[in-house]
Amino acid sequence: MKKARSKYSNPDFQFVRFSLSGREFGLDVTAVREIIRYRPLETVDNTRFGEGFIRVRSMLVPVIDLNKRFSLPSSPSESSKIIITSVDSLIAGLIVDAISDITPGAKDFALKPAGGGSPWDPLVEAEVESEGSHVLIINADLLLTPEEKSALSGPLAIREADRLKAEMSLKKPGFM
């Protein structure tokens, strides 16, 4: 690991530490809007995105199961959480197994660590050492494919009333 200056070694840098099938990952707190407990997802006719949707303050938020995205065993449980995140100004939910904590910058880190052929390798921007374990910091802007970003930026096939509620919730002052 490097001993140099980087945002990862800055005490102001913080990341949400979470686990997926026993592996430790992190997401920069600036990309996280909120964390909610897992609950069953809604499906939408002609959905073109992820696992389904959840309602957060009258807004439909598309959700991705990161275990499935990374080809890991997936079985959401009571300890599972959904991280509501901002990805290139789009809102999405990420199902993770558990949230450990919010961790400050690390003393040891490696930028763009050598990949081991894992599905998450293209998303990893750094590996940090935190509390005796190695945590892979994921770049939130790379979580969605261009097709998913395109699907989210266009209209969804949902009932008209739901669409209007979602639009109105986005226009409320102070949202986010």
Secondary structure, DSSP 8 states (H G I E B T S, - for coil): -B-S--TTTSTT-EEEEEEETTEEEEEEGGGEEEEEE----B--TT--SSSEEEEETTEEEEEEEHHHHTT------TT-EEEEEEETTEEEEEEESEEEEEEE--SSEEES----S-TTGGGEEEEEEETTEEEEEE-GGGSS-HHHHHHHHS--S--HHHHHHHHHHHHSTT--
